[in-house]
Amino acid sequence: MPDDFKVKWAEIITRPCHDCGVRRGELHLEGCDMETCPRCGHQYICCDCEREYEEDDFEVEDPTVQPSLNLSVGD
């Protein structure tokens, strides 16, 4: 990796996400085009991995907490 890229990358990762505004280490917001799928590593919003939601995942009392998401590969 070129040294000039390392310097640029060190600066880039300190900025908030250009799409949803979260900081490094936080979960991207739903629909963000920068989120990667933890299963396949591709862009989360357009990967083919199945998503399995629990019914109560959408009843969040604290709006700062995002619901859990279970990813599974097709049968």
RACOR-V940844 format. One record per residue. N is the residue number from 1. SS is DSSP state (H for helix, E for strand, - for the rest). OMEGA is omega in whole degrees, 0 to 359 (none if undefined). Layout:
n->[N;N]
ss->[SS;SS]
omega->[OMEGA;OMEGA]
//
This chain:
n->[1;2;3;4;5;6;7;8;9;10;11;12;13;14;15;16;17;18;19;20;21;22;23;24;25;26;27;28;29;30;31;32;33;34;35;36;37;38;39;40;41;42;43;44;45;46;47;48;49;50;51;52;53;54;55;56;57;58;59;60;61;62;63;64;65;66;67;68;69;70;71;72;73;74;75]
ss->[-;-;H;H;H;H;H;H;H;H;H;H;-;-;-;-;-;-;-;-;-;-;-;-;-;-;-;-;-;-;-;-;-;-;-;E;-;-;-;-;-;-;E;H;H;H;-;-;-;E;E;E;-;-;H;H;H;H;-;-;-;-;-;-;-;-;-;-;-;E;E;E;-;-;-]
omega->[180;181;181;177;178;179;179;181;179;178;183;185;175;181;174;178;181;184;185;172;180;179;179;180;178;175;176;180;182;179;180;181;179;181;176;178;179;181;186;179;178;179;188;186;181;177;183;180;177;176;182;182;171;183;183;178;185;178;184;180;181;184;178;180;179;180;178;182;177;178;177;177;181;183;none]
//
